[in-house]
Amino acid sequence: MIPLVVTLIFYIIDGKFRDWLKMIFDPIGVLLFFSIALPWYIAEYIAQGDAFIDGFFIKHNIGRFSSAMEKHGGGIFYLDPSLISWISTIYIFYI
């Protein structure tokens, strides 16, 4: 999610929002993404049922963004190294 948002901000600042949309919704990229990810999601859902949806999507994806889990609050500087690395990577490769 972070790379998506960072690239969006970069392309908006650079005035190339339409290029970003073309990049994100490239049919070959979307097909490749689903051909890699979908079999795993289907296999996990078959093996675990609704527990997979509740645990993976609700608890671990949404829950980690909305509150601290397992007493790992992080603090104000928790995501800074991650954001800095993504921003610098985009800057190096796109400029």
Biopython code that builds the backbone (N, CA, C, O; Angstrom):
import numpy as np
from Bio.PDB.StructureBuilder import StructureBuilder

atoms = [
    (1, "MET", "N", (0.811, -1.192, 0.000)),
    (1, "MET", "CA", (0.000, 0.000, 0.000)),
    (1, "MET", "C", (0.859, 1.263, 0.000)),
    (1, "MET", "O", (0.540, 2.247, -0.667)),
    (2, "ILE", "N", (1.951, 1.216, 0.759)),
    (2, "ILE", "CA", (2.811, 2.394, 0.832)),
    (2, "ILE", "C", (3.395, 2.743, -0.540)),
    (2, "ILE", "O", (3.382, 3.914, -0.917)),
    (3, "PRO", "N", (3.913, 1.757, -1.307)),
    (3, "PRO", "CA", (4.433, 2.122, -2.629)),
    (3, "PRO", "C", (3.368, 2.742, -3.536)),
    (3, "PRO", "O", (3.668, 3.639, -4.324)),
    (4, "LEU", "N", (2.138, 2.268, -3.427)),
    (4, "LEU", "CA", (1.053, 2.815, -4.233)),
    (4, "LEU", "C", (0.811, 4.286, -3.911)),
    (4, "LEU", "O", (0.687, 5.111, -4.816)),
    (5, "VAL", "N", (0.746, 4.609, -2.637)),
    (5, "VAL", "CA", (0.494, 5.984, -2.210)),
    (5, "VAL", "C", (1.679, 6.885, -2.544)),
    (5, "VAL", "O", (1.494, 8.015, -2.995)),
    (6, "VAL", "N", (2.891, 6.391, -2.325)),
    (6, "VAL", "CA", (4.079, 7.201, -2.602)),
    (6, "VAL", "C", (4.194, 7.489, -4.093)),
    (6, "VAL", "O", (4.479, 8.621, -4.484)),
    (7, "THR", "N", (3.974, 6.478, -4.928)),
    (7, "THR", "CA", (4.031, 6.739, -6.369)),
    (7, "THR", "C", (2.914, 7.679, -6.804)),
    (7, "THR", "O", (3.122, 8.516, -7.683)),
    (8, "LEU", "N", (1.737, 7.555, -6.205)),
    (8, "LEU", "CA", (0.641, 8.473, -6.522)),
    (8, "LEU", "C", (1.041, 9.914, -6.221)),
    (8, "LEU", "O", (0.853, 10.803, -7.052)),
    (9, "ILE", "N", (1.589, 10.139, -5.040)),
    (9, "ILE", "CA", (2.020, 11.492, -4.666)),
    (9, "ILE", "C", (3.090, 11.993, -5.629)),
    (9, "ILE", "O", (3.036, 13.137, -6.081)),
    (10, "PHE", "N", (4.053, 11.145, -5.940)),
    (10, "PHE", "CA", (5.124, 11.534, -6.851)),
    (10, "PHE", "C", (4.579, 11.925, -8.226)),
    (10, "PHE", "O", (4.957, 12.962, -8.771)),
    (11, "TYR", "N", (3.708, 11.112, -8.776)),
    (11, "TYR", "CA", (3.165, 11.400, -10.104)),
    (11, "TYR", "C", (2.270, 12.637, -10.105)),
    (11, "TYR", "O", (2.249, 13.380, -11.085)),
    (12, "ILE", "N", (1.539, 12.864, -9.027)),
    (12, "ILE", "CA", (0.716, 14.071, -8.945)),
    (12, "ILE", "C", (1.610, 15.309, -8.900)),
    (12, "ILE", "O", (1.350, 16.289, -9.599)),
    (13, "ILE", "N", (2.660, 15.267, -8.082)),
    (13, "ILE", "CA", (3.585, 16.405, -8.008)),
    (13, "ILE", "C", (4.257, 16.635, -9.346)),
    (13, "ILE", "O", (4.483, 17.777, -9.746)),
    (14, "ASP", "N", (4.578, 15.551, -10.038)),
    (14, "ASP", "CA", (5.243, 15.653, -11.335)),
    (14, "ASP", "C", (4.275, 16.004, -12.466)),
    (14, "ASP", "O", (4.706, 16.238, -13.595)),
    (15, "GLY", "N", (2.971, 16.044, -12.175)),
    (15, "GLY", "CA", (1.961, 16.398, -13.168)),
    (15, "GLY", "C", (1.667, 15.285, -14.155)),
    (15, "GLY", "O", (1.269, 15.551, -15.290)),
    (16, "LYS", "N", (1.857, 14.037, -13.738)),
    (16, "LYS", "CA", (1.658, 12.900, -14.639)),
    (16, "LYS", "C", (0.660, 11.901, -14.058)),
    (16, "LYS", "O", (0.904, 10.694, -14.058)),
    (17, "PHE", "N", (-0.450, 12.410, -13.570)),
    (17, "PHE", "CA", (-1.449, 11.538, -12.938)),
    (17, "PHE", "C", (-2.001, 10.515, -13.925)),
    (17, "PHE", "O", (-2.238, 9.366, -13.552)),
    (18, "ARG", "N", (-2.207, 10.915, -15.173)),
    (18, "ARG", "CA", (-2.724, 9.963, -16.176)),
    (18, "ARG", "C", (-1.725, 8.837, -16.427)),
    (18, "ARG", "O", (-2.125, 7.692, -16.634)),
    (19, "ASP", "N", (-0.437, 9.150, -16.411)),
    (19, "ASP", "CA", (0.581, 8.103, -16.566)),
    (19, "ASP", "C", (0.535, 7.125, -15.397)),
    (19, "ASP", "O", (0.730, 5.924, -15.579)),
    (20, "TRP", "N", (0.275, 7.643, -14.196)),
    (20, "TRP", "CA", (0.168, 6.780, -13.025)),
    (20, "TRP", "C", (-1.022, 5.831, -13.174)),
    (20, "TRP", "O", (-0.913, 4.639, -12.886)),
    (21, "LEU", "N", (-2.159, 6.368, -13.625)),
    (21, "LEU", "CA", (-3.331, 5.515, -13.832)),
    (21, "LEU", "C", (-3.056, 4.430, -14.862)),
    (21, "LEU", "O", (-3.455, 3.279, -14.684)),
    (22, "LYS", "N", (-2.369, 4.804, -15.947)),
    (22, "LYS", "CA", (-2.019, 3.805, -16.968)),
    (22, "LYS", "C", (-1.097, 2.745, -16.390)),
    (22, "LYS", "O", (-1.225, 1.564, -16.714)),
    (23, "MET", "N", (-0.168, 3.158, -15.537)),
    (23, "MET", "CA", (0.769, 2.219, -14.941)),
    (23, "MET", "C", (0.049, 1.275, -13.970)),
    (23, "MET", "O", (0.309, 0.071, -13.980)),
    (24, "ILE", "N", (-0.835, 1.794, -13.147)),
    (24, "ILE", "CA", (-1.519, 0.989, -12.143)),
    (24, "ILE", "C", (-2.522, 0.026, -12.777)),
    (24, "ILE", "O", (-2.650, -1.114, -12.332)),
    (25, "PHE", "N", (-3.215, 0.465, -13.789)),
    (25, "PHE", "CA", (-4.253, -0.360, -14.407)),
    (25, "PHE", "C", (-3.820, -0.962, -15.736)),
    (25, "PHE", "O", (-4.653, -1.213, -16.606)),
    (26, "ASP", "N", (-2.525, -1.195, -15.894)),
    (26, "ASP", "CA", (-2.003, -1.860, -17.083)),
    (26, "ASP", "C", (-2.574, -3.281, -17.131)),
    (26, "ASP", "O", (-2.389, -4.041, -16.180)),
    (27, "PRO", "N", (-3.261, -3.657, -18.211)),
    (27, "PRO", "CA", (-3.920, -4.970, -18.256)),
    (27, "PRO", "C", (-2.957, -6.140, -18.043)),
    (27, "PRO", "O", (-3.317, -7.118, -17.387)),
    (28, "ILE", "N", (-1.755, -6.056, -18.578)),
    (28, "ILE", "CA", (-0.797, -7.145, -18.396)),
    (28, "ILE", "C", (-0.372, -7.237, -16.932)),
    (28, "ILE", "O", (-0.252, -8.336, -16.389)),
    (29, "GLY", "N", (-0.144, -6.094, -16.294)),
    (29, "GLY", "CA", (0.228, -6.089, -14.885)),
    (29, "GLY", "C", (-0.884, -6.617, -14.000)),
    (29, "GLY", "O", (-0.624, -7.377, -13.067)),
    (30, "VAL", "N", (-2.121, -6.223, -14.279)),
    (30, "VAL", "CA", (-3.269, -6.698, -13.496)),
    (30, "VAL", "C", (-3.426, -8.206, -13.669)),
    (30, "VAL", "O", (-3.662, -8.919, -12.694)),
    (31, "LEU", "N", (-3.299, -8.695, -14.897)),
    (31, "LEU", "CA", (-3.390, -10.129, -15.166)),
    (31, "LEU", "C", (-2.270, -10.892, -14.460)),
    (31, "LEU", "O", (-2.513, -11.948, -13.876)),
    (32, "LEU", "N", (-1.063, -10.372, -14.509)),
    (32, "LEU", "CA", (0.060, -11.007, -13.827)),
    (32, "LEU", "C", (-0.159, -11.040, -12.321)),
    (32, "LEU", "O", (0.087, -12.058, -11.675)),
    (33, "PHE", "N", (-0.621, -9.923, -11.761)),
    (33, "PHE", "CA", (-0.893, -9.866, -10.318)),
    (33, "PHE", "C", (-1.913, -10.925, -9.905)),
    (33, "PHE", "O", (-1.687, -11.675, -8.956)),
    (34, "PHE", "N", (-3.029, -10.981, -10.617)),
    (34, "PHE", "CA", (-4.068, -11.935, -10.243)),
    (34, "PHE", "C", (-3.644, -13.374, -10.502)),
    (34, "PHE", "O", (-4.041, -14.267, -9.754)),
    (35, "SER", "N", (-2.850, -13.624, -11.538)),
    (35, "SER", "CA", (-2.404, -14.992, -11.804)),
    (35, "SER", "C", (-1.436, -15.486, -10.733)),
    (35, "SER", "O", (-1.332, -16.691, -10.506)),
    (36, "ILE", "N", (-0.727, -14.573, -10.073)),
    (36, "ILE", "CA", (0.177, -14.962, -8.990)),
    (36, "ILE", "C", (-0.566, -15.019, -7.657)),
    (36, "ILE", "O", (-0.425, -15.991, -6.915)),
    (37, "ALA", "N", (-1.351, -13.994, -7.347)),
    (37, "ALA", "CA", (-1.954, -13.874, -6.021)),
    (37, "ALA", "C", (-3.227, -14.703, -5.846)),
    (37, "ALA", "O", (-3.430, -15.300, -4.789)),
    (38, "LEU", "N", (-4.065, -14.746, -6.843)),
    (38, "LEU", "CA", (-5.373, -15.378, -6.688)),
    (38, "LEU", "C", (-5.312, -16.859, -6.312)),
    (38, "LEU", "O", (-6.079, -17.282, -5.447)),
    (39, "PRO", "N", (-4.437, -17.671, -6.920)),
    (39, "PRO", "CA", (-4.395, -19.083, -6.491)),
    (39, "PRO", "C", (-4.078, -19.256, -5.006)),
    (39, "PRO", "O", (-4.622, -20.147, -4.355)),
    (40, "TRP", "N", (-3.204, -18.412, -4.473)),
    (40, "TRP", "CA", (-2.875, -18.511, -3.056)),
    (40, "TRP", "C", (-4.081, -18.131, -2.193)),
    (40, "TRP", "O", (-4.400, -18.831, -1.232)),
    (41, "TYR", "N", (-4.747, -17.033, -2.531)),
    (41, "TYR", "CA", (-5.921, -16.619, -1.768)),
    (41, "TYR", "C", (-7.015, -17.688, -1.818)),
    (41, "TYR", "O", (-7.662, -17.963, -0.807)),
    (42, "ILE", "N", (-7.216, -18.278, -2.968)),
    (42, "ILE", "CA", (-8.234, -19.331, -3.095)),
    (42, "ILE", "C", (-7.850, -20.554, -2.261)),
    (42, "ILE", "O", (-8.689, -21.112, -1.553)),
    (43, "ALA", "N", (-6.583, -20.971, -2.343)),
    (43, "ALA", "CA", (-6.133, -22.135, -1.578)),
    (43, "ALA", "C", (-6.264, -21.890, -0.078)),
    (43, "ALA", "O", (-6.686, -22.784, 0.656)),
    (44, "GLU", "N", (-5.914, -20.708, 0.382)),
    (44, "GLU", "CA", (-6.038, -20.394, 1.801)),
    (44, "GLU", "C", (-7.502, -20.348, 2.236)),
    (44, "GLU", "O", (-7.838, -20.793, 3.334)),
    (45, "TYR", "N", (-8.362, -19.819, 1.391)),
    (45, "TYR", "CA", (-9.786, -19.767, 1.740)),
    (45, "TYR", "C", (-10.373, -21.174, 1.794)),
    (45, "TYR", "O", (-11.184, -21.476, 2.669)),
    (46, "ILE", "N", (-9.970, -22.031, 0.866)),
    (46, "ILE", "CA", (-10.462, -23.416, 0.880)),
    (46, "ILE", "C", (-9.979, -24.131, 2.142)),
    (46, "ILE", "O", (-10.729, -24.886, 2.760)),
    (47, "ALA", "N", (-8.724, -23.889, 2.519)),
    (47, "ALA", "CA", (-8.157, -24.576, 3.687)),
    (47, "ALA", "C", (-8.707, -24.042, 5.007)),
    (47, "ALA", "O", (-8.923, -24.815, 5.941)),
    (48, "GLN", "N", (-8.937, -22.732, 5.096)),
    (48, "GLN", "CA", (-9.290, -22.140, 6.382)),
    (48, "GLN", "C", (-10.689, -21.544, 6.448)),
    (48, "GLN", "O", (-11.193, -21.289, 7.541)),
    (49, "GLY", "N", (-11.311, -21.322, 5.336)),
    (49, "GLY", "CA", (-12.664, -20.764, 5.326)),
    (49, "GLY", "C", (-12.689, -19.307, 5.775)),
    (49, "GLY", "O", (-11.787, -18.531, 5.460)),
    (50, "ASP", "N", (-13.736, -18.950, 6.515)),
    (50, "ASP", "CA", (-13.906, -17.570, 6.963)),
    (50, "ASP", "C", (-12.841, -17.121, 7.967)),
    (50, "ASP", "O", (-12.628, -15.922, 8.147)),
    (51, "ALA", "N", (-12.179, -18.065, 8.612)),
    (51, "ALA", "CA", (-11.101, -17.707, 9.541)),
    (51, "ALA", "C", (-9.966, -17.004, 8.789)),
    (51, "ALA", "O", (-9.300, -16.129, 9.342)),
    (52, "PHE", "N", (-9.752, -17.384, 7.547)),
    (52, "PHE", "CA", (-8.732, -16.724, 6.730)),
    (52, "PHE", "C", (-9.115, -15.277, 6.464)),
    (52, "PHE", "O", (-8.280, -14.383, 6.599)),
    (53, "ILE", "N", (-10.346, -15.037, 6.094)),
    (53, "ILE", "CA", (-10.816, -13.674, 5.825)),
    (53, "ILE", "C", (-10.714, -12.831, 7.087)),
    (53, "ILE", "O", (-10.186, -11.720, 7.054)),
    (54, "ASP", "N", (-11.218, -13.356, 8.198)),
    (54, "ASP", "CA", (-11.189, -12.610, 9.466)),
    (54, "ASP", "C", (-9.760, -12.366, 9.943)),
    (54, "ASP", "O", (-9.425, -11.259, 10.364)),
    (55, "GLY", "N", (-8.932, -13.382, 9.880)),
    (55, "GLY", "CA", (-7.574, -13.253, 10.390)),
    (55, "GLY", "C", (-6.661, -12.442, 9.492)),
    (55, "GLY", "O", (-5.988, -11.521, 9.955)),
    (56, "PHE", "N", (-6.633, -12.774, 8.222)),
    (56, "PHE", "CA", (-5.685, -12.132, 7.315)),
    (56, "PHE", "C", (-6.108, -10.721, 6.938)),
    (56, "PHE", "O", (-5.338, -9.776, 7.110)),
    (57, "PHE", "N", (-7.313, -10.570, 6.430)),
    (57, "PHE", "CA", (-7.741, -9.254, 5.952)),
    (57, "PHE", "C", (-8.158, -8.324, 7.092)),
    (57, "PHE", "O", (-7.685, -7.191, 7.179)),
    (58, "ILE", "N", (-9.030, -8.797, 7.948)),
    (58, "ILE", "CA", (-9.578, -7.930, 8.991)),
    (58, "ILE", "C", (-8.538, -7.658, 10.085)),
    (58, "ILE", "O", (-8.197, -6.505, 10.350)),
    (59, "LYS", "N", (-8.042, -8.719, 10.713)),
    (59, "LYS", "CA", (-7.150, -8.544, 11.859)),
    (59, "LYS", "C", (-5.776, -8.019, 11.449)),
    (59, "LYS", "O", (-5.319, -7.004, 11.974)),
    (60, "HIS", "N", (-5.122, -8.697, 10.525)),
    (60, "HIS", "CA", (-3.724, -8.365, 10.240)),
    (60, "HIS", "C", (-3.547, -7.203, 9.269)),
    (60, "HIS", "O", (-2.535, -6.507, 9.351)),
    (61, "ASN", "N", (-4.461, -6.967, 8.377)),
    (61, "ASN", "CA", (-4.308, -5.838, 7.462)),
    (61, "ASN", "C", (-4.991, -4.580, 7.980)),
    (61, "ASN", "O", (-4.349, -3.536, 8.098)),
    (62, "ILE", "N", (-6.260, -4.659, 8.285)),
    (62, "ILE", "CA", (-6.992, -3.484, 8.751)),
    (62, "ILE", "C", (-6.662, -3.191, 10.214)),
    (62, "ILE", "O", (-6.474, -2.033, 10.584)),
    (63, "GLY", "N", (-6.592, -4.214, 11.036)),
    (63, "GLY", "CA", (-6.329, -4.032, 12.457)),
    (63, "GLY", "C", (-4.984, -3.402, 12.758)),
    (63, "GLY", "O", (-4.877, -2.602, 13.688)),
    (64, "ARG", "N", (-3.961, -3.740, 12.002)),
    (64, "ARG", "CA", (-2.628, -3.190, 12.241)),
    (64, "ARG", "C", (-2.554, -1.706, 11.900)),
    (64, "ARG", "O", (-1.739, -0.981, 12.471)),
    (65, "PHE", "N", (-3.386, -1.253, 10.986)),
    (65, "PHE", "CA", (-3.402, 0.169, 10.656)),
    (65, "PHE", "C", (-4.244, 0.980, 11.630)),
    (65, "PHE", "O", (-4.013, 2.175, 11.809)),
    (66, "SER", "N", (-5.208, 0.341, 12.252)),
    (66, "SER", "CA", (-6.112, 1.091, 13.113)),
    (66, "SER", "C", (-5.674, 1.130, 14.584)),
    (66, "SER", "O", (-6.051, 2.046, 15.315)),
    (67, "SER", "N", (-4.885, 0.148, 15.018)),
    (67, "SER", "CA", (-4.449, 0.143, 16.418)),
    (67, "SER", "C", (-3.203, -0.719, 16.576)),
    (67, "SER", "O", (-2.826, -1.463, 15.672)),
    (68, "ALA", "N", (-2.569, -0.604, 17.747)),
    (68, "ALA", "CA", (-1.392, -1.411, 18.046)),
    (68, "ALA", "C", (-1.807, -2.853, 18.305)),
    (68, "ALA", "O", (-2.857, -3.116, 18.891)),
    (69, "MET", "N", (-0.968, -3.777, 17.862)),
    (69, "MET", "CA", (-1.244, -5.189, 18.089)),
    (69, "MET", "C", (-0.082, -5.807, 18.854)),
    (69, "MET", "O", (1.078, -5.472, 18.611)),
    (70, "GLU", "N", (-0.390, -6.694, 19.763)),
    (70, "GLU", "CA", (0.606, -7.438, 20.527)),
    (70, "GLU", "C", (1.604, -6.520, 21.226)),
    (70, "GLU", "O", (2.791, -6.833, 21.314)),
    (71, "LYS", "N", (1.116, -5.393, 21.717)),
    (71, "LYS", "CA", (1.905, -4.401, 22.456)),
    (71, "LYS", "C", (3.071, -3.834, 21.650)),
    (71, "LYS", "O", (4.118, -3.509, 22.209)),
    (72, "HIS", "N", (2.886, -3.718, 20.343)),
    (72, "HIS", "CA", (3.900, -3.127, 19.466)),
    (72, "HIS", "C", (3.339, -1.826, 18.913)),
    (72, "HIS", "O", (2.919, -1.775, 17.757)),
    (73, "GLY", "N", (3.327, -0.789, 19.713)),
    (73, "GLY", "CA", (2.742, 0.481, 19.312)),
    (73, "GLY", "C", (3.561, 1.246, 18.288)),
    (73, "GLY", "O", (2.994, 1.934, 17.439)),
    (74, "GLY", "N", (4.878, 1.142, 18.348)),
    (74, "GLY", "CA", (5.709, 1.804, 17.363)),
    (74, "GLY", "C", (6.093, 3.206, 17.764)),
    (74, "GLY", "O", (7.269, 3.454, 18.031)),
    (75, "GLY", "N", (5.182, 4.111, 17.817)),
    (75, "GLY", "CA", (5.499, 5.496, 18.109)),
    (75, "GLY", "C", (5.475, 6.339, 16.847)),
    (75, "GLY", "O", (5.147, 5.852, 15.766)),
    (76, "ILE", "N", (5.824, 7.599, 16.996)),
    (76, "ILE", "CA", (5.692, 8.537, 15.884)),
    (76, "ILE", "C", (6.692, 8.266, 14.763)),
    (76, "ILE", "O", (6.403, 8.561, 13.604)),
    (77, "PHE", "N", (7.865, 7.708, 15.084)),
    (77, "PHE", "CA", (8.883, 7.478, 14.064)),
    (77, "PHE", "C", (8.904, 6.044, 13.548)),
    (77, "PHE", "O", (9.884, 5.634, 12.927)),
    (78, "TYR", "N", (7.865, 5.284, 13.785)),
    (78, "TYR", "CA", (7.828, 3.871, 13.421)),
    (78, "TYR", "C", (7.910, 3.659, 11.912)),
    (78, "TYR", "O", (8.664, 2.800, 11.454)),
    (79, "LEU", "N", (7.158, 4.418, 11.141)),
    (79, "LEU", "CA", (7.128, 4.209, 9.697)),
    (79, "LEU", "C", (8.098, 5.095, 8.919)),
    (79, "LEU", "O", (8.231, 4.928, 7.707)),
    (80, "ASP", "N", (8.766, 6.014, 9.568)),
    (80, "ASP", "CA", (9.662, 6.913, 8.846)),
    (80, "ASP", "C", (10.744, 6.208, 8.029)),
    (80, "ASP", "O", (10.923, 6.561, 6.863)),
    (81, "PRO", "N", (11.476, 5.233, 8.571)),
    (81, "PRO", "CA", (12.498, 4.572, 7.742)),
    (81, "PRO", "C", (11.909, 3.902, 6.509)),
    (81, "PRO", "O", (12.515, 3.925, 5.438)),
    (82, "SER", "N", (10.736, 3.309, 6.654)),
    (82, "SER", "CA", (10.093, 2.670, 5.520)),
    (82, "SER", "C", (9.693, 3.690, 4.458)),
    (82, "SER", "O", (9.941, 3.485, 3.270)),
    (83, "LEU", "N", (9.082, 4.774, 4.885)),
    (83, "LEU", "CA", (8.673, 5.808, 3.933)),
    (83, "LEU", "C", (9.882, 6.444, 3.255)),
    (83, "LEU", "O", (9.853, 6.698, 2.051)),
    (84, "ILE", "N", (10.928, 6.699, 4.006)),
    (84, "ILE", "CA", (12.124, 7.305, 3.426)),
    (84, "ILE", "C", (12.742, 6.380, 2.393)),
    (84, "ILE", "O", (13.186, 6.842, 1.342)),
    (85, "SER", "N", (12.781, 5.081, 2.671)),
    (85, "SER", "CA", (13.379, 4.151, 1.701)),
    (85, "SER", "C", (12.567, 4.096, 0.412)),
    (85, "SER", "O", (13.143, 4.054, -0.676)),
    (86, "TRP", "N", (11.227, 4.095, 0.516)),
    (86, "TRP", "CA", (10.413, 4.055, -0.687)),
    (86, "TRP", "C", (10.516, 5.355, -1.478)),
    (86, "TRP", "O", (10.613, 5.325, -2.705)),
    (87, "ILE", "N", (10.497, 6.467, -0.806)),
    (87, "ILE", "CA", (10.597, 7.758, -1.489)),
    (87, "ILE", "C", (11.949, 7.875, -2.184)),
    (87, "ILE", "O", (12.018, 8.330, -3.326)),
    (88, "SER", "N", (13.020, 7.473, -1.514)),
    (88, "SER", "CA", (14.345, 7.558, -2.135)),
    (88, "SER", "C", (14.467, 6.597, -3.311)),
    (88, "SER", "O", (15.098, 6.930, -4.314)),
    (89, "THR", "N", (13.876, 5.412, -3.204)),
    (89, "THR", "CA", (13.903, 4.463, -4.318)),
    (89, "THR", "C", (13.180, 5.026, -5.527)),
    (89, "THR", "O", (13.684, 4.939, -6.647)),
    (90, "ILE", "N", (12.023, 5.591, -5.319)),
    (90, "ILE", "CA", (11.277, 6.183, -6.423)),
    (90, "ILE", "C", (12.050, 7.351, -7.017)),
    (90, "ILE", "O", (12.103, 7.503, -8.237)),
    (91, "TYR", "N", (12.637, 8.163, -6.180)),
    (91, "TYR", "CA", (13.417, 9.304, -6.664)),
    (91, "TYR", "C", (14.583, 8.843, -7.523)),
    (91, "TYR", "O", (14.836, 9.412, -8.586)),
    (92, "ILE", "N", (15.295, 7.818, -7.073)),
    (92, "ILE", "CA", (16.463, 7.322, -7.810)),
    (92, "ILE", "C", (16.065, 6.738, -9.165)),
    (92, "ILE", "O", (16.722, 7.013, -10.169)),
    (93, "PHE", "N", (15.006, 5.942, -9.207)),
    (93, "PHE", "CA", (14.665, 5.242, -10.425)),
    (93, "PHE", "C", (13.792, 6.033, -11.404)),
    (93, "PHE", "O", (13.758, 5.711, -12.592)),
    (94, "TYR", "N", (13.103, 7.041, -10.934)),
    (94, "TYR", "CA", (12.201, 7.776, -11.820)),
    (94, "TYR", "C", (12.705, 9.166, -12.195)),
    (94, "TYR", "O", (12.106, 9.827, -13.043)),
    (95, "ILE", "N", (13.770, 9.611, -11.594)),
    (95, "ILE", "CA", (14.268, 10.953, -11.932)),
    (95, "ILE", "C", (15.589, 10.841, -12.629)),
    (95, "ILE", "O", (16.180, 11.855, -12.999)),
]
sb = StructureBuilder()
sb.init_structure("model")
sb.init_model(0)
sb.init_chain("A")
sb.init_seg("    ")
for serial, (resi, resn, name, xyz) in enumerate(atoms, 1):
    if name == "N":
        sb.init_residue(resn, " ", resi, " ")
    sb.init_atom(name, np.array(xyz, "f"), 0.0, 1.0, " ", f" {name:<3s}", serial, name[0])
structure = sb.get_structure()
